[in-house]
Amino acid sequence: MYPNILVTAGLNDPRVLYSEPAKFVAKLRETKTDDNVLLFKCELGAGHFSKSGRFEKLHEDAFTYAFILKALDMIPAADS
């Protein structure tokens, strides 16, 4: 059983090819038997650290925080 997992990659990363985390996620999907989230996000314009630019970085951070809050079941229902 695995926890909720978010794996990110940058298409233009010279240090870690995007295929490496993609293969990792594929292997996890083959073996996992639970219903927890396993999300692979490949940024087309990102390098090793993230996209360049302040707002792109903030958008990426917001996505990561939203994933964490959802994984911890801390996002309230729409009707509340």
PDB file of N, CA, C and O in Angstrom:
ATOM      1  N   MET A   1       0.849  -1.175   0.000  1.00  0.00           N
ATOM      2  CA  MET A   1       0.000   0.000   0.000  1.00  0.00           C
ATOM      3  C   MET A   1       0.894   1.238   0.000  1.00  0.00           C
ATOM      4  O   MET A   1       1.823   1.351   0.800  1.00  0.00           O
ATOM      5  N   TYR A   2       0.600   2.149  -0.900  1.00  0.00           N
ATOM      6  CA  TYR A   2       1.371   3.378  -1.035  1.00  0.00           C
ATOM      7  C   TYR A   2       0.527   4.565  -0.592  1.00  0.00           C
ATOM      8  O   TYR A   2      -0.699   4.516  -0.683  1.00  0.00           O
ATOM      9  N   PRO A   3       1.168   5.634  -0.111  1.00  0.00           N
ATOM     10  CA  PRO A   3       0.416   6.860   0.177  1.00  0.00           C
ATOM     11  C   PRO A   3       0.064   7.570  -1.130  1.00  0.00           C
ATOM     12  O   PRO A   3       0.455   7.115  -2.205  1.00  0.00           O
ATOM     13  N   ASN A   4      -0.661   8.666  -1.047  1.00  0.00           N
ATOM     14  CA  ASN A   4      -0.885   9.507  -2.223  1.00  0.00           C
ATOM     15  C   ASN A   4       0.466  10.046  -2.678  1.00  0.00           C
ATOM     16  O   ASN A   4       1.251  10.529  -1.862  1.00  0.00           O
ATOM     17  N   ILE A   5       0.737   9.964  -3.975  1.00  0.00           N
ATOM     18  CA  ILE A   5       2.049  10.334  -4.497  1.00  0.00           C
ATOM     19  C   ILE A   5       1.888  11.294  -5.670  1.00  0.00           C
ATOM     20  O   ILE A   5       1.088  11.064  -6.577  1.00  0.00           O
ATOM     21  N   LEU A   6       2.668  12.377  -5.633  1.00  0.00           N
ATOM     22  CA  LEU A   6       2.775  13.319  -6.742  1.00  0.00           C
ATOM     23  C   LEU A   6       4.210  13.275  -7.238  1.00  0.00           C
ATOM     24  O   LEU A   6       5.138  13.567  -6.483  1.00  0.00           O
ATOM     25  N   VAL A   7       4.398  12.915  -8.493  1.00  0.00           N
ATOM     26  CA  VAL A   7       5.722  12.873  -9.108  1.00  0.00           C
ATOM     27  C   VAL A   7       5.742  13.939 -10.195  1.00  0.00           C
ATOM     28  O   VAL A   7       4.865  13.977 -11.058  1.00  0.00           O
ATOM     29  N   THR A   8       6.752  14.804 -10.144  1.00  0.00           N
ATOM     30  CA  THR A   8       6.862  15.862 -11.141  1.00  0.00           C
ATOM     31  C   THR A   8       8.145  15.708 -11.938  1.00  0.00           C
ATOM     32  O   THR A   8       9.130  15.147 -11.458  1.00  0.00           O
ATOM     33  N   ALA A   9       8.115  16.211 -13.155  1.00  0.00           N
ATOM     34  CA  ALA A   9       9.291  16.171 -14.022  1.00  0.00           C
ATOM     35  C   ALA A   9       9.266  17.392 -14.924  1.00  0.00           C
ATOM     36  O   ALA A   9       8.216  17.982 -15.175  1.00  0.00           O
ATOM     37  N   GLY A  10      10.438  17.755 -15.400  1.00  0.00           N
ATOM     38  CA  GLY A  10      10.562  18.834 -16.371  1.00  0.00           C
ATOM     39  C   GLY A  10      11.044  18.261 -17.692  1.00  0.00           C
ATOM     40  O   GLY A  10      12.040  17.539 -17.732  1.00  0.00           O
ATOM     41  N   LEU A  11      10.359  18.572 -18.751  1.00  0.00           N
ATOM     42  CA  LEU A  11      10.706  18.019 -20.058  1.00  0.00           C
ATOM     43  C   LEU A  11      12.113  18.425 -20.485  1.00  0.00           C
ATOM     44  O   LEU A  11      12.793  17.665 -21.174  1.00  0.00           O
ATOM     45  N   ASN A  12      12.551  19.606 -20.087  1.00  0.00           N
ATOM     46  CA  ASN A  12      13.863  20.115 -20.494  1.00  0.00           C
ATOM     47  C   ASN A  12      14.922  19.974 -19.409  1.00  0.00           C
ATOM     48  O   ASN A  12      15.902  20.719 -19.405  1.00  0.00           O
ATOM     49  N   ASP A  13      14.744  19.037 -18.497  1.00  0.00           N
ATOM     50  CA  ASP A  13      15.692  18.832 -17.406  1.00  0.00           C
ATOM     51  C   ASP A  13      16.931  18.110 -17.925  1.00  0.00           C
ATOM     52  O   ASP A  13      16.823  16.978 -18.397  1.00  0.00           O
ATOM     53  N   PRO A  14      18.118  18.742 -17.851  1.00  0.00           N
ATOM     54  CA  PRO A  14      19.323  18.078 -18.346  1.00  0.00           C
ATOM     55  C   PRO A  14      19.888  17.057 -17.362  1.00  0.00           C
ATOM     56  O   PRO A  14      20.742  16.254 -17.739  1.00  0.00           O
ATOM     57  N   ARG A  15      19.430  17.071 -16.105  1.00  0.00           N
ATOM     58  CA  ARG A  15      19.981  16.167 -15.088  1.00  0.00           C
ATOM     59  C   ARG A  15      19.160  14.896 -14.921  1.00  0.00           C
ATOM     60  O   ARG A  15      19.715  13.809 -14.763  1.00  0.00           O
ATOM     61  N   VAL A  16      17.849  15.033 -14.955  1.00  0.00           N
ATOM     62  CA  VAL A  16      16.957  13.882 -14.802  1.00  0.00           C
ATOM     63  C   VAL A  16      16.028  13.868 -16.008  1.00  0.00           C
ATOM     64  O   VAL A  16      15.146  14.719 -16.122  1.00  0.00           O
ATOM     65  N   LEU A  17      16.218  12.924 -16.895  1.00  0.00           N
ATOM     66  CA  LEU A  17      15.353  12.835 -18.070  1.00  0.00           C
ATOM     67  C   LEU A  17      13.924  12.551 -17.632  1.00  0.00           C
ATOM     68  O   LEU A  17      13.702  11.810 -16.675  1.00  0.00           O
ATOM     69  N   TYR A  18      12.960  13.136 -18.325  1.00  0.00           N
ATOM     70  CA  TYR A  18      11.555  12.951 -17.944  1.00  0.00           C
ATOM     71  C   TYR A  18      11.135  11.490 -17.989  1.00  0.00           C
ATOM     72  O   TYR A  18      10.174  11.102 -17.324  1.00  0.00           O
ATOM     73  N   SER A  19      11.842  10.678 -18.762  1.00  0.00           N
ATOM     74  CA  SER A  19      11.488   9.261 -18.866  1.00  0.00           C
ATOM     75  C   SER A  19      11.773   8.499 -17.574  1.00  0.00           C
ATOM     76  O   SER A  19      11.133   7.481 -17.310  1.00  0.00           O
ATOM     77  N   GLU A  20      12.717   8.971 -16.768  1.00  0.00           N
ATOM     78  CA  GLU A  20      13.039   8.274 -15.520  1.00  0.00           C
ATOM     79  C   GLU A  20      11.881   8.312 -14.526  1.00  0.00           C
ATOM     80  O   GLU A  20      11.467   7.252 -14.056  1.00  0.00           O
ATOM     81  N   PRO A  21      11.335   9.491 -14.181  1.00  0.00           N
ATOM     82  CA  PRO A  21      10.170   9.474 -13.300  1.00  0.00           C
ATOM     83  C   PRO A  21       8.947   8.838 -13.964  1.00  0.00           C
ATOM     84  O   PRO A  21       8.103   8.265 -13.274  1.00  0.00           O
ATOM     85  N   ALA A  22       8.840   8.929 -15.282  1.00  0.00           N
ATOM     86  CA  ALA A  22       7.714   8.286 -15.976  1.00  0.00           C
ATOM     87  C   ALA A  22       7.783   6.770 -15.818  1.00  0.00           C
ATOM     88  O   ALA A  22       6.760   6.124 -15.592  1.00  0.00           O
ATOM     89  N   LYS A  23       8.972   6.206 -15.935  1.00  0.00           N
ATOM     90  CA  LYS A  23       9.140   4.758 -15.738  1.00  0.00           C
ATOM     91  C   LYS A  23       8.850   4.370 -14.292  1.00  0.00           C
ATOM     92  O   LYS A  23       8.249   3.327 -14.033  1.00  0.00           O
ATOM     93  N   PHE A  24       9.279   5.211 -13.351  1.00  0.00           N
ATOM     94  CA  PHE A  24       9.019   4.973 -11.933  1.00  0.00           C
ATOM     95  C   PHE A  24       7.517   4.914 -11.665  1.00  0.00           C
ATOM     96  O   PHE A  24       7.036   4.011 -10.980  1.00  0.00           O
ATOM     97  N   VAL A  25       6.785   5.877 -12.207  1.00  0.00           N
ATOM     98  CA  VAL A  25       5.333   5.919 -12.025  1.00  0.00           C
ATOM     99  C   VAL A  25       4.676   4.716 -12.693  1.00  0.00           C
ATOM    100  O   VAL A  25       3.749   4.128 -12.135  1.00  0.00           O
ATOM    101  N   ALA A  26       5.143   4.346 -13.873  1.00  0.00           N
ATOM    102  CA  ALA A  26       4.579   3.183 -14.569  1.00  0.00           C
ATOM    103  C   ALA A  26       4.763   1.919 -13.738  1.00  0.00           C
ATOM    104  O   ALA A  26       3.852   1.094 -13.653  1.00  0.00           O
ATOM    105  N   LYS A  27       5.933   1.761 -13.127  1.00  0.00           N
ATOM    106  CA  LYS A  27       6.196   0.580 -12.302  1.00  0.00           C
ATOM    107  C   LYS A  27       5.313   0.582 -11.060  1.00  0.00           C
ATOM    108  O   LYS A  27       4.782  -0.458 -10.669  1.00  0.00           O
ATOM    109  N   LEU A  28       5.157   1.750 -10.440  1.00  0.00           N
ATOM    110  CA  LEU A  28       4.272   1.840  -9.279  1.00  0.00           C
ATOM    111  C   LEU A  28       2.835   1.501  -9.657  1.00  0.00           C
ATOM    112  O   LEU A  28       2.139   0.813  -8.911  1.00  0.00           O
ATOM    113  N   ARG A  29       2.393   1.981 -10.812  1.00  0.00           N
ATOM    114  CA  ARG A  29       1.016   1.697 -11.242  1.00  0.00           C
ATOM    115  C   ARG A  29       0.807   0.214 -11.512  1.00  0.00           C
ATOM    116  O   ARG A  29      -0.291  -0.305 -11.309  1.00  0.00           O
ATOM    117  N   GLU A  30       1.847  -0.469 -11.967  1.00  0.00           N
ATOM    118  CA  GLU A  30       1.754  -1.918 -12.182  1.00  0.00           C
ATOM    119  C   GLU A  30       1.561  -2.666 -10.875  1.00  0.00           C
ATOM    120  O   GLU A  30       0.835  -3.659 -10.824  1.00  0.00           O
ATOM    121  N   THR A  31       2.211  -2.191  -9.814  1.00  0.00           N
ATOM    122  CA  THR A  31       2.247  -2.955  -8.568  1.00  0.00           C
ATOM    123  C   THR A  31       1.269  -2.480  -7.510  1.00  0.00           C
ATOM    124  O   THR A  31       0.971  -3.230  -6.580  1.00  0.00           O
ATOM    125  N   LYS A  32       0.762  -1.266  -7.618  1.00  0.00           N
ATOM    126  CA  LYS A  32      -0.102  -0.770  -6.549  1.00  0.00           C
ATOM    127  C   LYS A  32      -1.476  -1.422  -6.598  1.00  0.00           C
ATOM    128  O   LYS A  32      -2.020  -1.700  -7.666  1.00  0.00           O
ATOM    129  N   THR A  33      -2.013  -1.654  -5.418  1.00  0.00           N
ATOM    130  CA  THR A  33      -3.310  -2.317  -5.308  1.00  0.00           C
ATOM    131  C   THR A  33      -4.333  -1.469  -4.563  1.00  0.00           C
ATOM    132  O   THR A  33      -5.472  -1.896  -4.375  1.00  0.00           O
ATOM    133  N   ASP A  34      -3.940  -0.276  -4.139  1.00  0.00           N
ATOM    134  CA  ASP A  34      -4.854   0.580  -3.385  1.00  0.00           C
ATOM    135  C   ASP A  34      -5.513   1.614  -4.302  1.00  0.00           C
ATOM    136  O   ASP A  34      -5.253   1.654  -5.505  1.00  0.00           O
ATOM    137  N   ASP A  35      -6.356   2.432  -3.716  1.00  0.00           N
ATOM    138  CA  ASP A  35      -7.055   3.477  -4.469  1.00  0.00           C
ATOM    139  C   ASP A  35      -6.459   4.861  -4.244  1.00  0.00           C
ATOM    140  O   ASP A  35      -7.066   5.861  -4.627  1.00  0.00           O
ATOM    141  N   ASN A  36      -5.296   4.935  -3.636  1.00  0.00           N
ATOM    142  CA  ASN A  36      -4.658   6.230  -3.398  1.00  0.00           C
ATOM    143  C   ASN A  36      -4.194   6.842  -4.713  1.00  0.00           C
ATOM    144  O   ASN A  36      -3.949   6.138  -5.692  1.00  0.00           O
ATOM    145  N   VAL A  37      -4.079   8.156  -4.713  1.00  0.00           N
ATOM    146  CA  VAL A  37      -3.735   8.898  -5.927  1.00  0.00           C
ATOM    147  C   VAL A  37      -2.252   8.734  -6.248  1.00  0.00           C
ATOM    148  O   VAL A  37      -1.395   8.858  -5.373  1.00  0.00           O
ATOM    149  N   LEU A  38      -1.970   8.456  -7.505  1.00  0.00           N
ATOM    150  CA  LEU A  38      -0.600   8.441  -8.026  1.00  0.00           C
ATOM    151  C   LEU A  38      -0.618   9.318  -9.266  1.00  0.00           C
ATOM    152  O   LEU A  38      -1.095   8.905 -10.322  1.00  0.00           O
ATOM    153  N   LEU A  39      -0.095  10.533  -9.133  1.00  0.00           N
ATOM    154  CA  LEU A  39      -0.193  11.537 -10.184  1.00  0.00           C
ATOM    155  C   LEU A  39       1.187  11.854 -10.733  1.00  0.00           C
ATOM    156  O   LEU A  39       2.120  12.122  -9.976  1.00  0.00           O
ATOM    157  N   PHE A  40       1.311  11.821 -12.050  1.00  0.00           N
ATOM    158  CA  PHE A  40       2.554  12.197 -12.722  1.00  0.00           C
ATOM    159  C   PHE A  40       2.295  13.467 -13.507  1.00  0.00           C
ATOM    160  O   PHE A  40       1.417  13.509 -14.369  1.00  0.00           O
ATOM    161  N   LYS A  41       3.071  14.513 -13.202  1.00  0.00           N
ATOM    162  CA  LYS A  41       2.908  15.805 -13.867  1.00  0.00           C
ATOM    163  C   LYS A  41       4.232  16.169 -14.527  1.00  0.00           C
ATOM    164  O   LYS A  41       5.243  16.357 -13.851  1.00  0.00           O
ATOM    165  N   CYS A  42       4.216  16.264 -15.849  1.00  0.00           N
ATOM    166  CA  CYS A  42       5.414  16.634 -16.603  1.00  0.00           C
ATOM    167  C   CYS A  42       5.215  18.041 -17.150  1.00  0.00           C
ATOM    168  O   CYS A  42       4.325  18.281 -17.967  1.00  0.00           O
ATOM    169  N   GLU A  43       6.045  18.959 -16.698  1.00  0.00           N
ATOM    170  CA  GLU A  43       5.976  20.347 -17.153  1.00  0.00           C
ATOM    171  C   GLU A  43       6.748  20.483 -18.460  1.00  0.00           C
ATOM    172  O   GLU A  43       7.943  20.195 -18.511  1.00  0.00           O
ATOM    173  N   LEU A  44       6.071  20.919 -19.508  1.00  0.00           N
ATOM    174  CA  LEU A  44       6.701  21.009 -20.824  1.00  0.00           C
ATOM    175  C   LEU A  44       7.751  22.108 -20.906  1.00  0.00           C
ATOM    176  O   LEU A  44       8.687  21.997 -21.698  1.00  0.00           O
ATOM    177  N   GLY A  45       7.622  23.159 -20.115  1.00  0.00           N
ATOM    178  CA  GLY A  45       8.565  24.264 -20.199  1.00  0.00           C
ATOM    179  C   GLY A  45       9.526  24.346 -19.033  1.00  0.00           C
ATOM    180  O   GLY A  45      10.175  25.374 -18.844  1.00  0.00           O
ATOM    181  N   ALA A  46       9.633  23.288 -18.245  1.00  0.00           N
ATOM    182  CA  ALA A  46      10.457  23.337 -17.040  1.00  0.00           C
ATOM    183  C   ALA A  46      11.787  22.636 -17.235  1.00  0.00           C
ATOM    184  O   ALA A  46      11.929  21.726 -18.051  1.00  0.00           O
ATOM    185  N   GLY A  47      12.757  23.093 -16.454  1.00  0.00           N
ATOM    186  CA  GLY A  47      14.065  22.449 -16.423  1.00  0.00           C
ATOM    187  C   GLY A  47      14.203  21.633 -15.155  1.00  0.00           C
ATOM    188  O   GLY A  47      13.252  20.975 -14.733  1.00  0.00           O
ATOM    189  N   HIS A  48      15.396  21.667 -14.532  1.00  0.00           N
ATOM    190  CA  HIS A  48      15.642  20.831 -13.357  1.00  0.00           C
ATOM    191  C   HIS A  48      14.870  21.307 -12.134  1.00  0.00           C
ATOM    192  O   HIS A  48      14.378  20.481 -11.364  1.00  0.00           O
ATOM    193  N   PHE A  49      14.751  22.606 -11.937  1.00  0.00           N
ATOM    194  CA  PHE A  49      14.092  23.096 -10.731  1.00  0.00           C
ATOM    195  C   PHE A  49      12.620  23.394 -10.956  1.00  0.00           C
ATOM    196  O   PHE A  49      11.783  22.912 -10.193  1.00  0.00           O
ATOM    197  N   SER A  50      12.286  24.142 -11.938  1.00  0.00           N
ATOM    198  CA  SER A  50      10.888  24.443 -12.258  1.00  0.00           C
ATOM    199  C   SER A  50      10.875  25.385 -13.445  1.00  0.00           C
ATOM    200  O   SER A  50      11.911  25.679 -14.041  1.00  0.00           O
ATOM    201  N   LYS A  51       9.687  25.850 -13.774  1.00  0.00           N
ATOM    202  CA  LYS A  51       9.585  26.861 -14.824  1.00  0.00           C
ATOM    203  C   LYS A  51      10.240  28.141 -14.341  1.00  0.00           C
ATOM    204  O   LYS A  51      10.329  28.390 -13.139  1.00  0.00           O
ATOM    205  N   SER A  52      10.692  28.941 -15.274  1.00  0.00           N
ATOM    206  CA  SER A  52      11.270  30.224 -14.888  1.00  0.00           C
ATOM    207  C   SER A  52      10.169  31.265 -14.781  1.00  0.00           C
ATOM    208  O   SER A  52       9.128  31.161 -15.430  1.00  0.00           O
ATOM    209  N   GLY A  53      10.411  32.241 -13.977  1.00  0.00           N
ATOM    210  CA  GLY A  53       9.427  33.297 -13.783  1.00  0.00           C
ATOM    211  C   GLY A  53       8.710  33.136 -12.457  1.00  0.00           C
ATOM    212  O   GLY A  53       8.390  32.025 -12.032  1.00  0.00           O
ATOM    213  N   ARG A  54       8.465  34.261 -11.816  1.00  0.00           N
ATOM    214  CA  ARG A  54       7.864  34.238 -10.483  1.00  0.00           C
ATOM    215  C   ARG A  54       6.465  33.646 -10.493  1.00  0.00           C
ATOM    216  O   ARG A  54       6.149  32.812  -9.645  1.00  0.00           O
ATOM    217  N   PHE A  55       5.626  34.052 -11.424  1.00  0.00           N
ATOM    218  CA  PHE A  55       4.240  33.593 -11.410  1.00  0.00           C
ATOM    219  C   PHE A  55       4.122  32.124 -11.792  1.00  0.00           C
ATOM    220  O   PHE A  55       3.248  31.425 -11.278  1.00  0.00           O
ATOM    221  N   GLU A  56       4.977  31.646 -12.678  1.00  0.00           N
ATOM    222  CA  GLU A  56       4.966  30.227 -13.020  1.00  0.00           C
ATOM    223  C   GLU A  56       5.342  29.388 -11.802  1.00  0.00           C
ATOM    224  O   GLU A  56       4.741  28.343 -11.553  1.00  0.00           O
ATOM    225  N   LYS A  57       6.341  29.848 -11.044  1.00  0.00           N
ATOM    226  CA  LYS A  57       6.761  29.140  -9.829  1.00  0.00           C
ATOM    227  C   LYS A  57       5.648  29.150  -8.792  1.00  0.00           C
ATOM    228  O   LYS A  57       5.405  28.135  -8.139  1.00  0.00           O
ATOM    229  N   LEU A  58       4.973  30.277  -8.632  1.00  0.00           N
ATOM    230  CA  LEU A  58       3.866  30.353  -7.678  1.00  0.00           C
ATOM    231  C   LEU A  58       2.724  29.426  -8.086  1.00  0.00           C
ATOM    232  O   LEU A  58       2.112  28.784  -7.231  1.00  0.00           O
ATOM    233  N   HIS A  59       2.435  29.352  -9.373  1.00  0.00           N
ATOM    234  CA  HIS A  59       1.386  28.457  -9.865  1.00  0.00           C
ATOM    235  C   HIS A  59       1.753  27.001  -9.571  1.00  0.00           C
ATOM    236  O   HIS A  59       0.905  26.215  -9.148  1.00  0.00           O
ATOM    237  N   GLU A  60       3.007  26.654  -9.795  1.00  0.00           N
ATOM    238  CA  GLU A  60       3.476  25.296  -9.521  1.00  0.00           C
ATOM    239  C   GLU A  60       3.398  24.974  -8.026  1.00  0.00           C
ATOM    240  O   GLU A  60       2.990  23.878  -7.643  1.00  0.00           O
ATOM    241  N   ASP A  61       3.791  25.937  -7.183  1.00  0.00           N
ATOM    242  CA  ASP A  61       3.698  25.740  -5.733  1.00  0.00           C
ATOM    243  C   ASP A  61       2.248  25.565  -5.298  1.00  0.00           C
ATOM    244  O   ASP A  61       1.954  24.721  -4.451  1.00  0.00           O
ATOM    245  N   ALA A  62       1.339  26.354  -5.868  1.00  0.00           N
ATOM    246  CA  ALA A  62      -0.080  26.243  -5.528  1.00  0.00           C
ATOM    247  C   ALA A  62      -0.617  24.862  -5.894  1.00  0.00           C
ATOM    248  O   ALA A  62      -1.404  24.284  -5.145  1.00  0.00           O
ATOM    249  N   PHE A  63      -0.197  24.332  -7.040  1.00  0.00           N
ATOM    250  CA  PHE A  63      -0.621  22.989  -7.447  1.00  0.00           C
ATOM    251  C   PHE A  63      -0.144  21.951  -6.434  1.00  0.00           C
ATOM    252  O   PHE A  63      -0.900  21.062  -6.043  1.00  0.00           O
ATOM    253  N   THR A  64       1.112  22.071  -6.015  1.00  0.00           N
ATOM    254  CA  THR A  64       1.674  21.126  -5.046  1.00  0.00           C
ATOM    255  C   THR A  64       0.945  21.218  -3.711  1.00  0.00           C
ATOM    256  O   THR A  64       0.605  20.193  -3.119  1.00  0.00           O
ATOM    257  N   TYR A  65       0.700  22.442  -3.231  1.00  0.00           N
ATOM    258  CA  TYR A  65      -0.025  22.611  -1.971  1.00  0.00           C
ATOM    259  C   TYR A  65      -1.452  22.069  -2.073  1.00  0.00           C
ATOM    260  O   TYR A  65      -1.948  21.460  -1.125  1.00  0.00           O
ATOM    261  N   ALA A  66      -2.103  22.277  -3.190  1.00  0.00           N
ATOM    262  CA  ALA A  66      -3.458  21.748  -3.379  1.00  0.00           C
ATOM    263  C   ALA A  66      -3.450  20.225  -3.335  1.00  0.00           C
ATOM    264  O   ALA A  66      -4.350  19.614  -2.759  1.00  0.00           O
ATOM    265  N   PHE A  67      -2.440  19.610  -3.940  1.00  0.00           N
ATOM    266  CA  PHE A  67      -2.328  18.149  -3.894  1.00  0.00           C
ATOM    267  C   PHE A  67      -2.164  17.678  -2.447  1.00  0.00           C
ATOM    268  O   PHE A  67      -2.813  16.720  -2.024  1.00  0.00           O
ATOM    269  N   ILE A  68      -1.298  18.351  -1.695  1.00  0.00           N
ATOM    270  CA  ILE A  68      -1.068  17.964  -0.297  1.00  0.00           C
ATOM    271  C   ILE A  68      -2.340  18.119   0.522  1.00  0.00           C
ATOM    272  O   ILE A  68      -2.695  17.222   1.286  1.00  0.00           O
ATOM    273  N   LEU A  69      -3.030  19.245   0.373  1.00  0.00           N
ATOM    274  CA  LEU A  69      -4.270  19.463   1.120  1.00  0.00           C
ATOM    275  C   LEU A  69      -5.321  18.426   0.760  1.00  0.00           C
ATOM    276  O   LEU A  69      -6.037  17.941   1.637  1.00  0.00           O
ATOM    277  N   LYS A  70      -5.423  18.081  -0.517  1.00  0.00           N
ATOM    278  CA  LYS A  70      -6.378  17.056  -0.946  1.00  0.00           C
ATOM    279  C   LYS A  70      -5.989  15.692  -0.382  1.00  0.00           C
ATOM    280  O   LYS A  70      -6.850  14.934   0.063  1.00  0.00           O
ATOM    281  N   ALA A  71      -4.693  15.380  -0.399  1.00  0.00           N
ATOM    282  CA  ALA A  71      -4.223  14.097   0.125  1.00  0.00           C
ATOM    283  C   ALA A  71      -4.500  13.970   1.619  1.00  0.00           C
ATOM    284  O   ALA A  71      -4.766  12.874   2.113  1.00  0.00           O
ATOM    285  N   LEU A  72      -4.438  15.084   2.337  1.00  0.00           N
ATOM    286  CA  LEU A  72      -4.702  15.082   3.777  1.00  0.00           C
ATOM    287  C   LEU A  72      -6.181  15.291   4.093  1.00  0.00           C
ATOM    288  O   LEU A  72      -6.563  15.412   5.257  1.00  0.00           O
ATOM    289  N   ASP A  73      -7.005  15.330   3.058  1.00  0.00           N
ATOM    290  CA  ASP A  73      -8.451  15.516   3.189  1.00  0.00           C
ATOM    291  C   ASP A  73      -8.779  16.808   3.943  1.00  0.00           C
ATOM    292  O   ASP A  73      -9.654  16.835   4.809  1.00  0.00           O
ATOM    293  N   MET A  74      -8.063  17.868   3.597  1.00  0.00           N
ATOM    294  CA  MET A  74      -8.245  19.155   4.263  1.00  0.00           C
ATOM    295  C   MET A  74      -8.968  20.171   3.386  1.00  0.00           C
ATOM    296  O   MET A  74      -9.089  21.334   3.772  1.00  0.00           O
ATOM    297  N   ILE A  75      -9.448  19.762   2.225  1.00  0.00           N
ATOM    298  CA  ILE A  75     -10.202  20.662   1.359  1.00  0.00           C
ATOM    299  C   ILE A  75     -11.682  20.458   1.659  1.00  0.00           C
ATOM    300  O   ILE A  75     -12.194  19.350   1.501  1.00  0.00           O
ATOM    301  N   PRO A  76     -12.379  21.514   2.090  1.00  0.00           N
ATOM    302  CA  PRO A  76     -13.793  21.347   2.438  1.00  0.00           C
ATOM    303  C   PRO A  76     -14.646  21.046   1.209  1.00  0.00           C
ATOM    304  O   PRO A  76     -14.282  21.368   0.078  1.00  0.00           O
ATOM    305  N   ALA A  77     -15.767  20.433   1.463  1.00  0.00           N
ATOM    306  CA  ALA A  77     -16.709  20.138   0.384  1.00  0.00           C
ATOM    307  C   ALA A  77     -17.253  21.443  -0.187  1.00  0.00           C
ATOM    308  O   ALA A  77     -17.252  22.469   0.493  1.00  0.00           O
ATOM    309  N   ALA A  78     -17.713  21.406  -1.420  1.00  0.00           N
ATOM    310  CA  ALA A  78     -18.188  22.609  -2.112  1.00  0.00           C
ATOM    311  C   ALA A  78     -19.416  23.216  -1.439  1.00  0.00           C
ATOM    312  O   ALA A  78     -19.636  24.422  -1.549  1.00  0.00           O
ATOM    313  N   ASP A  79     -20.218  22.411  -0.746  1.00  0.00           N
ATOM    314  CA  ASP A  79     -21.447  22.916  -0.136  1.00  0.00           C
ATOM    315  C   ASP A  79     -21.221  23.548   1.237  1.00  0.00           C
ATOM    316  O   ASP A  79     -22.170  24.069   1.823  1.00  0.00           O
ATOM    317  N   SER A  80     -20.003  23.520   1.769  1.00  0.00           N
ATOM    318  CA  SER A  80     -19.775  24.092   3.108  1.00  0.00           C
ATOM    319  C   SER A  80     -19.196  25.481   3.056  1.00  0.00           C
ATOM    320  O   SER A  80     -18.951  26.087   4.099  1.00  0.00           O
TER     321      SER A  80
END
